[in-house]
């Protein structure tokens, strides 16, 4: 071989080596960085162009993928619009964003979950188009519709639970949003919808008030926890024991005075009442005084026994509810009636009601009943799991009895259902001077024949809790009791 040929051969070998090294660098060493680069549209098309599996409620897909003639090949569709918006979340190709169950269950829905390994192997062998798995929810469509209709155009939220299992039967937050508007493949339309939903006067429709957001003072619905602390600690011997019931309560270290609702005397005005009477009438003076008598540690420990301060996923993340740190005596009194800096989610208060209904045992709330293959064959199912014992069965029974009194003869009569024993507690949570109070109702039914549903209903700035939130809770409970989960 002469010299020019040897030189040419050397150059060719060097070029092949450089090509191999370059390809190796791109495919192995730079792969992660290139895949993560937002300018890599192939990665976006691969991830957002999958045939995602459906989200199913009572046999009907409330989120599904449909074939379309564009680069993504599939369009995410939400047939019921905003009814399930905060449950499903949205899958946005335009904004490269997933929320709600679309995010928390993404690996199942896009087919990459380890639970779907057999499905992926079958797809590889057969050469079929890869498909995502499905998830079946615990939502009762009757309860979901009842909650949305009862809230109407008011800002608020409703959560309904099965007390014995923790299954979430309804989760509605208003105002809602239409996930179809954000899932569109037309970038201009998606941008316009997002701008509308995040505008200053939109009412934060993308916020799921049921599990997050700014949270709310629970008002007198917190008295379930205060009463539980008094009974569990032995501060009060039982529902018929006498407790302080003054007409007003002067708070120490301040000039502030606590009044009862409508500034009425508690009971007969003698200064003493039974715990049941104070609970039925929702006497602020009684529960403020009991809180100071018990002390911070007792009340805090009881709140924590109901789940305050604990992280929770359902599988969407729930913002932990808060009890104030190191409250002064007047702050402690106000905390005992659900004011001061006590803050909760409707999910937390539904869990309080459910624990009382379930003989004091609090169950893990969950939305996903089953994971399914693309052919809707079961891969796994959620088993009910105990979180904690919030109160003893004896205390739960006493609280249940007092809550029934509230609905039958007290502040919660608007939640009555003919032929059904309903237990509940109202709450009218003061916000600030000149601003209408938040309305609360928490409760469960059928308290006389085995509880089937526990509910927390909240209306922002709705005024009186009994007359505003009570009927909402009633409609949801009635929907579950009469319709079942389908």
Buried (B, 14 or more C-beta within 10 A) or exposed (E): EEEEEEEEEEEEEEEEEEEEEEEEEEEEEEEEEEEEEEEEEEBBBEBBBBBBBBBBBBEEBBBBBEEEEEEBBBBBBBEBBBBBBBBBBBBBBBBEBBBBBBBBBBBBBBBBBEBBEEBBEBBEEEEEEBBBBBBBBBBBBBBBBBBBBBBEEBBBBBBBBBBBBBBBBBBBBBBBBBBBBBBBBEEEEBBEBBEEBEEEEEBBBBBBBBBBBEBBBBBBBBBBBBBBBBBBBEBBEEBEEBBBBBBEBEBEEEEEEBEBBEEEBBBEEEBBBBBBBBBBBBBBBBBBBBBBBBBBEBBBBBBBBBBBEEEBEBBBEBBBBBBBEEBBBBBBBBBBBBBBEBBBBBBBBBBBBBBBBBBBBBBBBBBBBBBBBBEBEEBEEBEEEEBBBBBBEEBBBBBBBBBBBBBBEBBBBBBBBEEBBBBBBBBBBBBEEEEBBBBBBBBBBBBEEEBBBBBBBBBBBBBBBBBBBBBBBBBBBBBBBEBEBE
